[in-house]
Amino acid sequence: MNPFDSLLLVGRQDMEQIKKGQQEILLRLERLETGSAQHTNAISPYLTALEFMKAVRIRRWKFNQLIIRGKIRIIKKRRKIYVPRGEVERYFKEVNE
């Protein structure tokens, strides 16, 4: 199959409209990319239980023991457990004492 089997003529005005449309698409994509980058840069004041455990390198059993003993503060939202970010630093300060 020869790539030159068909030829398509496009008028100058039509070509300009196509270019404008493509430029508009590119602008919108750039806005989406910068918008999503701004959302990912926003840091939540809370960590999930799993994120906390990874940060302090403990397992679930130790995490539960810390909660029971009141060594870390948590916030329960439905079935999810959140830990304020400051608890990571506080955990390490208390361990060293």
N, C-alpha and C positions, 0 to 999 in steps of 0.2 A: 504494500500500500504506500503510495507516494504522498508525502505531506503536502504537496502542492496540488492535489487533486481538486480542491475547491478554493476559491478566492472570495473574500468577503470585502466589500467596499463599505467604509464607514465615513459618513460625512464629518466635516470639521466640527460642527456644533455638537453632534452626537459624541464625538471623541472627547470634547471638552466636558460634557456632562459625565461621561464615564470617569474621567480623571478627577473631577470634583467629588463624585461619589466615593471613589477610592480614597481620596484625601480625608473625607469625612469619616470613613470607616477607620482609617489609621488614627485620626485624632481621638475618636471614641475609645479605641483599644488602648491608647496611651493613657487616657483618663482612668480607664478601668484598672490598668496596671498600677498607676500611682495611687489610686484609691485603695486598692487592696494592700499595697505596701504600707500605707498609713495605718490601716487596721491591724496589720501584723506587728507594727512597731509599738502599738499600745500595749502596755504591760498591765496585766490584771493584778490587783492587790492580793489575790488568793491563788493558792496552788491546789490542785487536786491531791487526794491522798497518795496516789501513785507518784505524782511529781515530787511530793515531799519525801517519800520513801527513797526515790532515786537520788534526790539532792543530798540526803544525809546517809545514804547507803545502808538502809535497814530493810528488813522484811516485814511482812504484815503482822506477824506475831509481836514483834518488838513495837511496832506502831500502835497496836491495840493496847499493849502494856503501858506505853507512854500516855495514852488517852486515859486509861483507868487510873493511873497514878497522878493525873493532873499535870504532867510535865509539859504538855503542849495543849494549846487551845485549838478547838475545831469549831466549824460551823456546819450544821447538817441542813441540807436543803433537799427535801424529799428523801431519796435514797442515796444521794451524793454527799460525800464528806469533803469539805474544803478546809484548808489550813492557811491562816494569814501568812504572807511572805516573811514577816519579821520573826516567825517562829523558827525558821531555819537557823538564823543567827543566835537566837535565844537558846536553842537546843545545844549548839556547840559551846556556848558560854557556860551552861549548866553542867555539861559533861566534864569540862575542864575543872570545875570547882570541887 
